[in-house]
Amino acid sequence: MSGAARRGPLLTLLWRSHRFWYRLTGGRIGTRLAGWDVLLLTTRGRQSGERRSVTLNYLREGSALVVIASNAGDDRDPLWWRNLKANPDAEVRTGTTHFKVRAREAQATERELLWDKVVARDPSYAEYERRTKRRIPVVLLEPTTG
């Protein structure tokens, strides 16, 4: 089943409209959703090189922001994560604050600790992982200088 079919058109529309309002208002609207802080991540398309933006729930872990490449439980990685694997340098907006980051995937114990924090906050992530054939990546967005 395709990711769009699994998510359904309503969820896809919600994601697109959320991104639209976040960008339109410069981060003044859309920074919280269902109890989560929300960021706007901008990557470079791995094939096109074009800027691509997506809104994502996140947790703070020290200076890093933790995001989950769940793709709503789809069997494929989300495009933003595929883009970051090709080029880990990206930009983030949290509210009206904008900065550059480098992405890396959490491994081993670090991944388990962060995953447990995410699932404690929102058990639907555990359901996503049960539903998919892949291990859902836990991604750290670490601020960079310059």
C-alpha positions, 0 to 999 in steps of 0.5 A: 500500500502506498504511503499516501493511501495509508495516510489518507487524503485528510492527513496529507491535506492537514500536513500541507496546510500546516506547512503553508500556515507555518511558512506564511506567518514566519513561524508565528502560527503552527508551532504547536500541534497536539501537544508537540512543538513543531519545527519547519525543516528545509532540506535540499532535494537529493535529485532536484537540488531544490529546497523542500520544507516539511513540518515535524514534531520534535523534542529537545535533547540538549542543543539538538532537536529530535525528529522521527522519520515515521512517515505515519508508519509507511514502509518507506522512509519519508522524502525529507529523511532520504534527502538528509541521508544524501545531504545532512545539512539543512535549515530549521525554523522553530517559531520565529528562530531560524538556524542551520543544522546537520542531521544524523541518525541516532544509533544503539543505546542513544536511539533506544533512549530517545525512542522511549521518550518519544513513545512516552509522549505519543504512543502512536509512534509505537503503533507506527513501528509495529505496522511497518517493516522498517526500523523507524529512524530517530534523527538528531538535528544538531545546530551548526555555525555559519 
